[in-house]
């Protein structure tokens, strides 16, 4: 039975004819969604499309998008694929070996026999590797359609955080429509990094509170920086400001997306 092709839940273009001006493409894939971002030769985002899945890691829907979506059907190359999976952890470069990292992954997370554990490099805030699983079906699909694309965890660009603005704690949050990437810093030092799902702003507030290494800081001592793709990110931002007065909230969905899209490029430039 032919898989129905999903329509994007969010679509943004900065050019009247983006397809003929796109130089490179990045994909960001999480459990319930996919973002396709096209950049021009000057590394400016020209076209962004976000798709949402009802079923987690729906490989049939992903492949239907790869086959039918004009952004990825043309000659412009997909050069980078970024995976956001809750099952990930950082290993300092000095301690890294594939055997040890695979063992730790299996001890802390359940990895299916149909999945492979992959590793990508993180340059900042410390030299490290991040281990993350990818289903063999997805891996074969990436190799089929985008053989030249680099496959990495989204942790790398997520840790390209803006400088803290003076508060003791700094929470950098990337929202991917139901999934968030949280990086918590204390006086400039990374103390927590996680990929997790959320249903409400209260979930985000609880995750921030649980990422402070046992401390209970005052709300005014926590700076929050928000970016991502959630179409309702402006509403999320205004609610977060009710909890954290030092929350930096982009003025529009497009602004929030461009903040993260630029970080993807800064991670590979």
QUIKAWO-V397329 format. One record per pair of residues at least 24 apart in sequence whose ideal C-beta (glycine too) atoms are under 10 Angstrom apart, sorted by the first residue. I is the first residue (numbers start at 1). J is the second residue. Records with the same first field share a line. If there is no record, write none. Layout:
I=J ; J
This chain:
1=60
2=64
3=58 ; 59 ; 60 ; 61 ; 62 ; 63 ; 64 ; 65 ; 67 ; 68
4=60 ; 61 ; 64 ; 68
5=51 ; 61 ; 64 ; 65 ; 67 ; 68 ; 69
6=34 ; 51 ; 52 ; 53 ; 54 ; 58 ; 61 ; 62 ; 64 ; 65 ; 68 ; 69
7=49 ; 51 ; 52
8=34 ; 35 ; 36 ; 48 ; 49 ; 50 ; 51 ; 52 ; 65 ; 69 ; 71
9=33 ; 49 ; 50 ; 51 ; 52 ; 177 ; 229 ; 230 ; 231
10=35 ; 48 ; 49 ; 50 ; 51 ; 52 ; 177 ; 229 ; 230 ; 231 ; 232 ; 233 ; 253 ; 254 ; 257
11=36 ; 47 ; 48 ; 49 ; 50 ; 51
12=37 ; 45 ; 46 ; 47 ; 48 ; 49 ; 50 ; 229 ; 252 ; 253 ; 254 ; 257 ; 258
13=38 ; 45 ; 46 ; 47 ; 48 ; 49
14=38 ; 40 ; 44 ; 45 ; 46 ; 47 ; 48 ; 254 ; 258
15=40 ; 44 ; 45 ; 46 ; 47
17=46
18=45 ; 46 ; 47 ; 48 ; 70 ; 71 ; 76
19=46 ; 47 ; 70 ; 71 ; 73 ; 74 ; 75 ; 76
20=46 ; 74 ; 76
21=46 ; 47 ; 76
22=46 ; 47 ; 71 ; 74 ; 75 ; 76 ; 77
23=76 ; 77 ; 79
24=76 ; 77 ; 78 ; 79 ; 80 ; 265 ; 268
25=71 ; 72 ; 74 ; 76 ; 77 ; 78 ; 79 ; 80 ; 81 ; 146 ; 149
26=78 ; 79 ; 80 ; 81 ; 82 ; 149 ; 150 ; 157 ; 261 ; 264 ; 265 ; 268
27=62 ; 65 ; 66 ; 71 ; 72 ; 78 ; 79 ; 80 ; 81 ; 82 ; 83 ; 142 ; 146 ; 149 ; 151
28=80 ; 81 ; 82 ; 83 ; 84 ; 154 ; 157 ; 174 ; 176 ; 228 ; 229 ; 260 ; 261 ; 264
29=53 ; 57 ; 62 ; 81 ; 82 ; 83 ; 84 ; 85 ; 134 ; 138 ; 142 ; 151 ; 154 ; 176
30=56 ; 57 ; 82 ; 83 ; 84 ; 85 ; 86 ; 154 ; 176 ; 177 ; 178 ; 179 ; 180 ; 181 ; 195 ; 197 ; 229
31=55 ; 56 ; 57 ; 58 ; 84 ; 85 ; 86 ; 176 ; 178 ; 179 ; 195 ; 197
32=56 ; 57 ; 58 ; 176 ; 177 ; 178 ; 179 ; 197
33=58 ; 61 ; 84 ; 176 ; 177 ; 178 ; 179 ; 229 ; 230
34=58 ; 61 ; 62 ; 65 ; 66 ; 69 ; 81 ; 176 ; 229
35=82 ; 84 ; 176 ; 177 ; 228 ; 229 ; 257 ; 260 ; 261 ; 264
36=65 ; 66 ; 69 ; 71 ; 72 ; 78
37=71 ; 80 ; 82 ; 229 ; 257 ; 258 ; 260 ; 261 ; 264 ; 265
38=71 ; 72 ; 74 ; 76 ; 78 ; 261
39=76 ; 79 ; 261 ; 262 ; 264 ; 265
43=261 ; 262 ; 264 ; 265 ; 266 ; 269
44=258 ; 261 ; 262 ; 265
45=254 ; 257 ; 258 ; 260 ; 261 ; 262 ; 264 ; 265
46=71
47=71
48=229 ; 253 ; 254 ; 257 ; 258 ; 261
49=229
50=176 ; 177 ; 228 ; 229 ; 230 ; 231 ; 253 ; 257
51=177
52=177 ; 178 ; 231
53=177 ; 178
56=178 ; 179 ; 197
57=85 ; 134 ; 135 ; 137 ; 138
59=135 ; 137 ; 138 ; 140 ; 141
60=137
62=137 ; 138 ; 141 ; 142 ; 145
63=137 ; 138 ; 141 ; 144 ; 145
66=141 ; 142 ; 144 ; 145 ; 146
67=145
72=145 ; 146
73=145
77=146 ; 147 ; 148 ; 149
78=142 ; 145 ; 146 ; 147 ; 148 ; 149 ; 150
79=146 ; 148 ; 149 ; 150 ; 268
80=146 ; 149 ; 150 ; 151 ; 152 ; 156 ; 157 ; 264 ; 265 ; 267 ; 268
81=134 ; 138 ; 142 ; 146 ; 149 ; 150 ; 151 ; 152 ; 154
82=120 ; 150 ; 151 ; 152 ; 153 ; 154 ; 155 ; 156 ; 157 ; 158 ; 264 ; 267 ; 268
83=118 ; 120 ; 130 ; 132 ; 133 ; 134 ; 138 ; 142 ; 151 ; 152 ; 153 ; 154 ; 155 ; 195
84=132 ; 153 ; 154 ; 155 ; 158 ; 174 ; 176 ; 179 ; 180 ; 181 ; 195 ; 196
85=109 ; 115 ; 132 ; 133 ; 134 ; 135 ; 153 ; 154 ; 155 ; 179 ; 195
86=132 ; 133 ; 179 ; 194 ; 195 ; 196 ; 197
87=111 ; 115 ; 117 ; 131 ; 132 ; 133 ; 195
88=117 ; 120 ; 130 ; 131 ; 132 ; 133 ; 153 ; 154 ; 155 ; 181 ; 193 ; 194 ; 195
89=128 ; 129 ; 130 ; 131 ; 132 ; 153 ; 155 ; 193 ; 194
90=122 ; 126 ; 128 ; 129 ; 130 ; 131 ; 153 ; 155 ; 159 ; 190 ; 193
91=119 ; 122 ; 128 ; 129 ; 130 ; 131
92=122 ; 126 ; 127 ; 128 ; 129
93=121 ; 122 ; 123 ; 126 ; 127 ; 128 ; 129
94=126 ; 127 ; 128
95=128 ; 129
96=121 ; 127 ; 128 ; 129 ; 130 ; 131
97=129
98=129 ; 131
100=131
101=129 ; 130 ; 131
102=131
104=131
105=131 ; 132 ; 133
106=133
109=133
112=136
114=138
115=139
118=151 ; 152 ; 153
119=152 ; 153
120=150 ; 151 ; 152 ; 153 ; 154 ; 155 ; 156 ; 267
121=152 ; 153 ; 155 ; 156 ; 267
122=152 ; 153 ; 155 ; 156 ; 157 ; 158 ; 159 ; 160 ; 193 ; 267
123=156 ; 159 ; 160 ; 267
124=156 ; 159 ; 160 ; 161 ; 190 ; 267
125=159 ; 160 ; 161 ; 183 ; 185 ; 188 ; 189 ; 190 ; 193
126=159 ; 189 ; 190
128=155 ; 156 ; 159 ; 190 ; 193
129=153 ; 155
130=154 ; 155 ; 156 ; 158 ; 159 ; 193
131=155
132=195
150=268
152=264 ; 267 ; 268
153=181 ; 195
154=179 ; 181 ; 195 ; 260 ; 263 ; 264 ; 267
155=181 ; 183 ; 193 ; 194 ; 195 ; 267
156=263 ; 264 ; 266 ; 267 ; 268
157=181 ; 260 ; 261 ; 262 ; 263 ; 264 ; 265 ; 266 ; 267 ; 268
158=182 ; 183 ; 193 ; 195 ; 227 ; 260 ; 263 ; 264 ; 267
159=183 ; 185 ; 190 ; 193 ; 263 ; 267
160=260 ; 262 ; 263 ; 264 ; 265 ; 266 ; 267
161=185 ; 188 ; 190 ; 225 ; 263
162=223 ; 225 ; 227 ; 248 ; 259 ; 263
163=188 ; 225
164=188 ; 223 ; 225 ; 246
165=223 ; 225 ; 246 ; 248
166=221 ; 223 ; 246
167=217 ; 218 ; 219 ; 220 ; 221 ; 222 ; 223 ; 224 ; 244 ; 245 ; 246
168=212 ; 215 ; 217 ; 218 ; 220 ; 221 ; 222 ; 223
169=208 ; 211 ; 212 ; 213 ; 215 ; 217 ; 218 ; 219 ; 221 ; 222 ; 223 ; 224 ; 244 ; 246
170=221 ; 222 ; 223 ; 224 ; 225 ; 246
171=204 ; 205 ; 207 ; 208 ; 209 ; 211 ; 212 ; 222 ; 223 ; 224 ; 225 ; 226 ; 240 ; 244 ; 246 ; 247
172=223 ; 224 ; 225 ; 226 ; 227 ; 248 ; 263
173=198 ; 204 ; 207 ; 208 ; 224 ; 225 ; 226 ; 227 ; 228 ; 233 ; 236 ; 237 ; 240 ; 247
174=225 ; 226 ; 227 ; 228 ; 229 ; 230 ; 256 ; 259 ; 260 ; 263
175=204 ; 226 ; 227 ; 228 ; 229 ; 230 ; 231 ; 232 ; 233 ; 236 ; 237 ; 256 ; 260
176=228 ; 229 ; 230 ; 260
177=228 ; 229 ; 230 ; 231 ; 232 ; 233
178=230
179=228 ; 229 ; 230
180=204 ; 207 ; 226 ; 228 ; 230 ; 236
181=227 ; 228 ; 260
182=207 ; 208 ; 210 ; 211
183=211 ; 225
184=208 ; 210 ; 211 ; 212 ; 213 ; 222
185=211 ; 223
186=211 ; 212 ; 213 ; 215 ; 217
191=215
198=230 ; 236
200=236 ; 239
201=235 ; 236 ; 237 ; 238 ; 239 ; 240 ; 242 ; 243
202=239 ; 243
204=236 ; 239 ; 240 ; 243 ; 244
205=239 ; 240 ; 242 ; 243 ; 244
208=240 ; 243 ; 244
209=243
219=243 ; 244 ; 245 ; 246 ; 247
220=244 ; 245 ; 246
221=246
222=246 ; 247
223=247 ; 248
224=248 ; 249
225=249 ; 250 ; 259
226=250 ; 256 ; 259 ; 260
227=255 ; 256 ; 257 ; 258 ; 259 ; 260 ; 261 ; 262 ; 263
228=253 ; 256 ; 257 ; 259 ; 260
229=253 ; 256 ; 257 ; 260 ; 261
230=256 ; 257
231=256 ; 257
233=257
